[in-house]
């Protein structure tokens, strides 16, 4: 969020990856486990630079969503450290940290009693923005995600389709222009056609906004479509981390199992 994180990172979300080497988010030998339970994350290290989308893929229970919660301090590592803008998450005020990070959930998580416009405006209101600025920003974002404000601003979530609610959730996550966006299976609840449509919308916004995103999914084809780099998790460990093309050529049997789960394209008959 501009003006909220350290000055050296204030515009980091708008700098292309090859122009900035300092990572916005880093995991340093991270471990996480609940008290007395099997570790959820084991010895994990990765870095996410400005303007980059990292897609983390793996089976259910692999530890993917835990990574996101470690970034915004919903969880603290039990070993190693997680840094945001070079600062250990333990040192951040949790409210300040979370307001500077957009978070998109699978079911959008909209407040059903509030209008679309008010849902998008939640964080700007908490930040004390002037009403005129809030209105301008919410309408700008609704237009940006393909939901013209004149048509949708006054509607409530129950009046929207699943894909429309997901677009509103994305607009809300972008409301204060956060340099970092966390996305937890954001398209998983959508039907295939709507899912493809919203994915295309996110890909367009990614190119336009250059926001840094950490995105988790169980769908490796989705990871390849949206990630600049792809990490594969298995039982809490990062077993592969590279650009999609190299992941696709991996000889690791665990990675191949995910690749083999992608159905081949349907070839029309004669």
C-alpha positions as CSV (number, residue, x, y, z in Angstrom):
1,X,0.0,0.0,0.0
2,X,1.6,3.3,-1.0
3,X,2.8,5.3,1.9
4,X,2.1,2.5,4.4
5,X,5.1,0.2,3.9
6,X,8.7,1.5,4.2
7,X,9.5,4.2,1.6
8,X,12.0,2.0,-0.2
9,X,9.1,-0.4,-1.0
10,X,6.4,2.2,-1.5
11,X,6.1,1.7,-5.3
12,X,7.5,-1.8,-5.4
13,X,4.3,-3.3,-6.7
14,X,4.7,-1.3,-9.9
15,X,8.3,-2.3,-10.8
16,X,8.9,-5.2,-13.3
17,X,10.8,-8.1,-11.7
18,X,13.9,-7.7,-13.8
19,X,14.2,-4.1,-12.6
20,X,14.2,-5.0,-8.9
21,X,16.1,-7.8,-7.2
22,X,15.0,-7.2,-3.6
23,X,12.2,-9.6,-2.8
24,X,8.9,-8.3,-1.4
25,X,8.1,-11.6,0.3
26,X,10.7,-14.2,1.5
27,X,10.5,-17.5,3.2
28,X,13.8,-18.4,5.0
29,X,14.0,-22.1,6.1
30,X,10.4,-21.9,7.3
31,X,8.9,-24.6,9.4
32,X,5.3,-24.6,10.7
33,X,3.4,-27.1,12.8
34,X,0.5,-26.9,15.2
35,X,1.4,-27.9,18.8
36,X,2.1,-31.6,18.9
37,X,1.1,-32.3,15.3
38,X,2.8,-33.3,12.1
39,X,4.6,-30.4,10.5
40,X,2.5,-28.6,7.9
41,X,5.5,-26.7,6.3
42,X,9.0,-28.2,6.3
43,X,12.3,-26.3,5.6
44,X,10.8,-24.1,2.9
45,X,12.6,-21.2,1.3
46,X,11.5,-19.0,-1.6
47,X,11.5,-15.4,-2.7
48,X,8.8,-13.4,-4.5
49,X,10.0,-10.2,-6.3
50,X,8.1,-7.1,-7.4
51,X,5.6,-7.6,-10.2
52,X,5.9,-11.4,-10.1
53,X,3.1,-13.9,-9.7
54,X,4.2,-17.1,-8.0
55,X,1.7,-20.0,-8.2
56,X,2.0,-22.7,-5.5
57,X,0.4,-26.0,-6.6
58,X,-0.1,-29.3,-4.7
59,X,-2.7,-31.7,-3.4
60,X,-5.1,-30.9,-0.7
61,X,-3.3,-30.8,2.7
62,X,0.1,-30.1,1.1
63,X,0.5,-26.8,3.1
64,X,-0.3,-24.3,0.3
65,X,-2.8,-22.1,2.2
66,X,-0.6,-22.1,5.3
67,X,2.0,-20.2,3.3
68,X,-0.4,-17.3,2.7
69,X,-1.4,-17.2,6.4
70,X,2.3,-17.0,7.2
71,X,2.7,-14.0,4.9
72,X,0.0,-11.9,6.5
73,X,0.7,-13.1,10.1
74,X,-2.4,-15.1,10.6
75,X,0.2,-17.7,11.5
76,X,3.7,-17.3,12.8
77,X,6.5,-19.8,11.8
78,X,7.6,-22.3,14.3
79,X,11.0,-22.3,12.7
80,X,12.9,-20.0,10.3
81,X,11.4,-16.6,9.3
82,X,9.0,-14.9,6.8
83,X,9.8,-11.4,5.7
84,X,7.7,-8.8,4.0
85,X,9.6,-5.9,2.5
86,X,12.7,-7.3,4.3
87,X,11.0,-7.1,7.8
88,X,10.2,-10.2,9.8
89,X,6.5,-10.7,10.1
90,X,6.9,-11.0,13.9
91,X,8.0,-7.4,13.9
92,X,5.0,-6.1,12.0
93,X,1.9,-4.7,13.6
94,X,-0.5,-7.4,12.4
95,X,-3.3,-5.0,11.5
96,X,-1.0,-2.7,9.6
97,X,0.5,-5.6,7.7
98,X,-2.8,-7.1,6.7
99,X,-4.2,-3.8,5.5
100,X,-1.3,-3.5,3.2
101,X,-1.9,-7.0,1.6
102,X,-4.8,-7.9,-0.6
103,X,-6.4,-11.3,0.1
104,X,-8.7,-13.1,-2.3
105,X,-10.5,-16.1,-1.0
106,X,-12.2,-19.0,-2.9
107,X,-15.7,-17.9,-1.9
108,X,-14.9,-14.1,-2.2
109,X,-16.1,-13.6,1.5
110,X,-18.3,-10.7,0.7
111,X,-20.5,-9.2,3.4
112,X,-24.1,-10.1,2.3
113,X,-25.8,-7.2,4.0
114,X,-23.6,-4.6,2.2
115,X,-23.8,-3.3,-1.3
116,X,-21.1,-4.2,-3.8
117,X,-19.7,-0.7,-3.5
118,X,-19.6,-0.9,0.3
119,X,-17.9,-4.3,0.1
120,X,-15.1,-2.9,-2.1
121,X,-14.7,0.2,0.2
122,X,-14.2,-1.8,3.4
123,X,-10.4,-1.2,3.8
124,X,-10.4,2.4,2.5
125,X,-13.1,3.2,5.1
126,X,-10.9,1.6,7.8
127,X,-8.0,3.6,6.5
128,X,-10.0,6.9,6.9
129,X,-10.1,7.9,3.3
130,X,-12.4,10.8,2.4
131,X,-15.8,9.7,1.1
132,X,-15.2,11.3,-2.4
133,X,-11.9,9.4,-2.7
134,X,-13.5,6.2,-1.7
135,X,-16.4,6.5,-4.1
136,X,-13.9,7.3,-7.0
137,X,-11.7,4.4,-6.1
138,X,-14.5,1.8,-5.8
139,X,-16.1,2.8,-9.1
140,X,-12.7,2.8,-10.8
141,X,-12.1,-0.8,-9.5
142,X,-15.5,-2.1,-10.5
143,X,-14.9,-0.8,-14.0
144,X,-11.5,-2.4,-14.0
145,X,-12.8,-5.9,-13.2
146,X,-15.5,-5.6,-15.8
147,X,-18.4,-4.8,-13.5
148,X,-19.5,-1.2,-14.4
149,X,-20.3,0.7,-11.3
150,X,-23.5,2.2,-12.8
151,X,-24.9,-1.3,-13.1
152,X,-23.5,-3.2,-10.1
153,X,-22.4,-0.7,-7.3
154,X,-25.8,-0.7,-5.6
155,X,-26.4,-4.5,-5.8
156,X,-25.9,-6.9,-3.0
157,X,-23.8,-10.1,-3.2
158,X,-26.9,-12.3,-3.3
159,X,-27.9,-10.7,-6.6
160,X,-24.6,-11.6,-8.3
161,X,-23.4,-14.8,-10.0
162,X,-20.4,-16.7,-8.6
163,X,-18.1,-15.2,-11.1
164,X,-19.3,-11.7,-10.4
165,X,-18.8,-12.2,-6.7
166,X,-15.3,-13.3,-7.3
167,X,-14.6,-10.2,-9.4
168,X,-15.9,-8.0,-6.5
169,X,-13.6,-9.9,-4.2
170,X,-10.7,-9.2,-6.4
171,X,-11.7,-5.5,-6.6
172,X,-11.9,-5.3,-2.8
173,X,-8.4,-6.9,-2.5
174,X,-7.0,-4.2,-4.7
175,X,-8.9,-1.3,-3.1
176,X,-5.9,0.4,-1.4
177,X,-3.5,-0.5,-4.2
178,X,-1.5,-3.1,-2.2
179,X,1.9,-4.1,-3.5
180,X,1.2,-7.7,-2.5
181,X,-1.8,-9.9,-3.3
182,X,-2.5,-13.3,-1.7
183,X,-4.9,-15.6,-3.6
184,X,-6.2,-18.8,-2.0
185,X,-7.9,-21.1,-4.5
186,X,-9.7,-18.0,-5.8
187,X,-11.4,-19.7,-8.8
188,X,-12.0,-23.1,-7.3
189,X,-15.7,-22.8,-6.7
190,X,-16.6,-21.5,-10.2
191,X,-17.9,-23.6,-13.1
192,X,-15.3,-24.2,-15.8
193,X,-16.6,-21.5,-18.2
194,X,-16.8,-18.8,-15.5
195,X,-13.5,-19.9,-14.1
196,X,-11.8,-19.5,-17.5
197,X,-13.4,-16.0,-17.9
198,X,-12.3,-14.8,-14.4
199,X,-8.8,-16.2,-14.9
200,X,-8.5,-14.3,-18.1
201,X,-9.6,-11.1,-16.2
202,X,-6.9,-11.7,-13.6
203,X,-4.3,-12.3,-16.3
204,X,-5.2,-8.9,-17.9
205,X,-5.1,-7.1,-14.5
206,X,-1.8,-8.7,-13.7
207,X,-0.3,-7.2,-16.8
208,X,-1.9,-3.8,-16.2
209,X,-1.2,-3.4,-12.5
210,X,2.1,-5.3,-12.0
211,X,0.9,-6.3,-8.5
212,X,3.0,-9.0,-6.8
213,X,0.9,-12.1,-6.2
214,X,1.3,-15.3,-4.3
215,X,-1.4,-17.7,-5.7
216,X,-2.2,-21.2,-4.4
217,X,-4.2,-23.8,-6.4
218,X,-4.5,-27.6,-6.7
219,X,-4.8,-27.2,-10.5
220,X,-1.4,-27.3,-12.2
221,X,-2.8,-26.0,-15.5
222,X,-4.0,-23.0,-13.7
223,X,-0.6,-22.5,-12.1
224,X,1.0,-22.6,-15.5
225,X,-1.5,-20.2,-17.0
226,X,-1.0,-17.5,-14.2
227,X,2.4,-18.1,-12.6
228,X,5.6,-16.5,-13.7
229,X,7.2,-19.2,-11.5
230,X,5.5,-22.3,-10.1
231,X,6.2,-24.0,-6.9
232,X,5.1,-27.6,-6.3
233,X,4.4,-28.7,-2.7
234,X,4.2,-32.2,-1.3
235,X,3.7,-33.0,2.4
236,X,4.7,-29.5,3.4
237,X,7.9,-29.4,1.3
238,X,8.7,-27.4,-1.8
239,X,9.8,-30.1,-4.1
240,X,10.1,-28.0,-7.3
241,X,10.3,-24.3,-8.0
242,X,10.9,-22.9,-11.4
243,X,9.4,-21.3,-14.5
244,X,6.4,-23.2,-15.9
245,X,8.3,-24.6,-18.9
246,X,10.9,-26.3,-16.7
247,X,8.3,-27.6,-14.3
248,X,6.5,-29.1,-17.2
249,X,9.7,-31.0,-18.2
250,X,10.4,-32.2,-14.7
251,X,11.3,-35.9,-14.2
252,X,10.3,-35.9,-10.6
253,X,7.6,-38.6,-10.1
254,X,5.7,-36.4,-7.7
255,X,5.6,-33.6,-10.1
256,X,4.7,-35.9,-13.0
257,X,1.7,-37.2,-11.0
258,X,0.3,-33.6,-10.9
259,X,1.1,-33.1,-14.6
260,X,-0.6,-36.4,-15.5
261,X,-3.8,-35.2,-13.7
262,X,-4.4,-32.6,-16.4
263,X,-6.9,-34.0,-18.9
264,X,-5.8,-33.9,-22.5
265,X,-7.5,-31.4,-24.8
266,X,-10.6,-32.7,-26.6
267,X,-10.1,-33.1,-30.3
268,X,-13.2,-32.5,-32.4
269,X,-14.3,-35.4,-34.5
270,X,-14.4,-35.4,-38.3
